[in-house]
Amino acid sequence: MIKPLPVLLRLTPEPNLTPHTVSTADTPVPLAQAAVEIQLAVDLIMLLEQQQLPPAVILAALEIVQQDFQRALLVEQQTATRQD
C-alpha cells in the first residue's frame, strides 16, 4: 500500500477546522479565502494523491512541470521586456 504524501497544508479536517479549511503553519484559513496559489496547491495535491503513484514518480513529474512553467515564464518576461 502506498502511503499518502506528507503535506504542509492540512487538507483533512482537524477538530477545530471546517471541511473546507486549510491550515498553513498555525493559522486556519477558509479555502475560498486562501491565496490563489494555496487553492491551486490543494487541487494539485488532491489530484496527485488520487493517482496513487509512488512519491518518486510524482516528484519526477513535478520537476518536468516546473521546468515547463519556468520556460513559459522566461518567454513571458522576454516578451514583456521587448515591448517596453
C-alpha positions in Angstrom: 0.0 0.0 0.0 1.3 3.4 -1.0 1.4 5.9 1.9 -0.1 9.4 1.2 2.3 12.2 0.6 3.2 14.3 3.6 2.0 17.8 3.0 2.5 21.2 4.7 -1.1 22.1 4.0 -3.6 20.3 6.2 -6.3 19.2 3.9 -8.2 16.9 6.2 -10.5 18.4 8.8 -9.0 18.9 12.3 -11.1 19.1 15.4 -11.4 22.9 15.1 -11.5 23.2 11.3 -14.4 23.0 8.9 -14.0 20.6 5.9 -13.1 23.4 3.5 -10.4 25.0 5.7 -6.6 24.8 5.1 -4.1 25.4 7.8 -0.7 26.8 6.9 1.5 26.9 9.9 -0.8 27.7 12.9 -3.4 29.8 11.0 -6.6 28.1 9.7 -8.0 29.9 6.7 -11.2 29.0 4.8 -10.0 27.6 1.4 -12.2 30.1 -0.5 -10.3 32.9 1.2 -6.8 31.4 0.8 -4.4 32.8 -1.7 -4.9 31.5 -5.3 -1.6 29.6 -5.1 -2.8 27.8 -2.0 -6.1 26.9 -3.7 -4.2 25.6 -6.7 -1.8 23.6 -4.5 -4.7 22.0 -2.7 -6.2 21.0 -6.0 -2.9 19.6 -7.3 -2.2 17.7 -4.1 -5.7 16.1 -4.2 -5.3 15.2 -7.9 -1.8 13.7 -7.4 -2.9 11.7 -4.3 -5.8 10.2 -6.4 -3.3 8.8 -8.9 -1.9 6.5 -6.1 1.6 6.6 -7.6 4.9 6.4 -5.7 6.1 9.8 -4.4 9.3 9.5 -6.5 7.2 9.3 -9.7 5.1 12.3 -8.7 8.2 14.3 -7.8 9.8 13.5 -11.2 6.6 14.6 -13.0 6.5 17.8 -10.9 10.1 18.6 -11.9 9.1 18.3 -15.6 6.1 20.5 -15.0 8.2 23.1 -13.1 10.7 23.2 -15.9 8.0 23.7 -18.4 6.4 26.6 -16.5 9.8 28.2 -15.8 10.4 28.2 -19.6 7.0 29.7 -20.2 7.7 32.4 -17.5 11.0 33.2 -19.2 9.4 33.6 -22.6 6.7 35.8 -21.0 9.3 38.0 -19.3 11.4 38.3 -22.5 8.3 39.3 -24.5 7.4 41.9 -21.9 10.9 43.3 -21.9 10.8 43.7 -25.7 7.5 45.6 -25.6 8.9 48.1 -23.1 
